[in-house]
Every structure is written in C-alpha cells, then in structure tokens.
Amino acid sequence: MLRSRSVSGTALGVLVAVVAIVGTQFLGWEWGSGQTVPTVIGVAVAVFAVALVARRAVS
C-alpha cells in the first residue's frame, strides 16, 4: 500500500511540475504577479502538500 501511495504522489508531483513549466514558459504565468490562475494553483498545491505532510505525521 505504501508503494502505491508513493507512485501516485510522484505522479502528482510530476503533473504539478509540468503545469508550472508550461504555465511559466508558454502562458506567461508568474508567481505574485496578481494573475488569478497561477495563484489559485499555487495555493491549492500548497494546501494539499501541508495536508499530506500533516496526515503522514499523524499516522
């Protein structure tokens, strides 16, 4: 079960990295530029990461 979580977590991380690279290189997204889409994506990923770490710390 732990291996499955690790693979899915890695796949999610790669997906987030691809979105970030495409957004910055081709869509002109910049963190803190006041654009809504990159800010929402960044905040959502940060919240998910904190929840994941907290869940692993508790169990």
N, C-alpha and C positions, 0 to 999 in steps of 0.2 A: 504494500500500500504506500509506503514511504517513497518508493521508486516512482510510482505513478504520479504522486504529487510533485516530485522533483522535476519530472519531464514536463508536466503541464505548466509548472511555474517557469521553467526555462523557455518554453514555447511562448508564454505570455510576455515574458521579458523581451524576447526577440521581436515579437509583434510590436510592442511599445517602442522599441528602438527603431524599427523600420518606419513607423508612423512619424517619429521625431525627425529622422533623417529626411524623409520625403517632405515633411512639413517645412523644415528649415531650408532645404536646398531648392525645392521646386515651388513652394507655396508662399515663401517669404514670411513664415511664422517666426516670431522672436518672443522669448520669454520676457514678460514685463513691458511689452510694447502697447498694452491696452487692447490687444485683439482678444476677442472672446473665446474663440475655438481653442487656441493653444493653452490659454489659461484654464479653461474647463478641463481639458485633457490632462494637463499637469496636476491640477488639484485632485482630480479623480484618481489618478495613478498614485499620488502621494497618500491619499486616504486609504486606498487599497493596500499599499505597502505597509503602512502603520498597522492596519487591522491584521494583516498576515503575520507580522512580527509579534504583535500582542497575542494572537491566537497560539502561535508556536511557543511563546514564553509561558503561557498559562498551562499548556498541556505537557 
